[in-house]
Amino acid sequence: MTSIAVNCAYEEGRQACIDGLAISECPYPADDPAHDAWMDGWEAAHDKVEAEEAQEVLG
């Protein structure tokens, strides 16, 4: 798998989280390198959202 394809899968995962999809909705099979990239993108977006929400609570 090319680095471009992995980067694309990462961005797809990030956008999926932003769009409200569950992490379990990853479209790639577990043995595909794009699976890990998609999951990493989803988790990065999720972590950012959680950090922003915590910042709002703390003021």
Number of C-alpha atoms within 10 A of each C-alpha: 8 9 9 9 13 18 15 16 25 23 19 20 30 22 16 21 21 14 9 9 14 12 17 7 11 19 13 15 10 10 8 11 15 25 19 19 22 26 24 18 24 25 17 16 19 18 12 11 14 12 12 12 12 11 10 9 8 7 6
